[in-house]
Amino acid sequence: MGFRSKRKREKVTYNYQCSLTGEEFVLTEKAANPKELLSVKAFYDMNPDLDDRPAIVKKKLGLPTTPEIKQ
């Protein structure tokens, strides 16, 4: 009776850094344009009108839950 060992497959990860905030994050796929990657925080800072996160998430992050009206 032979003993076969199965090799564990290693998961390849890629470390990137947000170009605006400097925040580091890990992806499991290689990015096509790593210099253009933004963190979620940086994206919503640049596009506050697209911020569709639920109020509970905004509350946890310490953000205002109602949109500010610009005059």
C-alpha positions, -999 to +999 in steps of 0.1 A: +000+000+000+016+033-011+012+066+007+005+096-016+009+131-002-011+158-018+008+191-022-010+221-008-015+247-035-001+280-024-023+310-030-005+338-048-011+373-035-001+407-048+005+437-024-005+471-037-006+506-023-033+532-029-018+561-049-037+588-029-039+576+007-009+552+008-032+525+023-019+490+016-041+462+004-037+426-009-053+412-041-053+376-054-051+387-090-024+408-107-037+443-114-036+455-150-028+491-139-014+490-103-006+528-103-043+535-109-056+515-079-076+534-053-088+523-019-125+525-012-120+554+012-101+574-015-128+566-041-156+579-019-135+610-009-132+618-046-168+610-055-190+618-026-221+619-048-216+582-056-215+572-019-243+547-017-231+529+014-259+521+040-262+545+070-250+518+094-217+515+076-212+553+075-220+554+112-193+528+120-168+549+100-178+581+118-192+598+087-223+619+085-253+597+075-272+624+057-258+640+025-246+676+029-264+702+008-241+725-010-253+761-016 
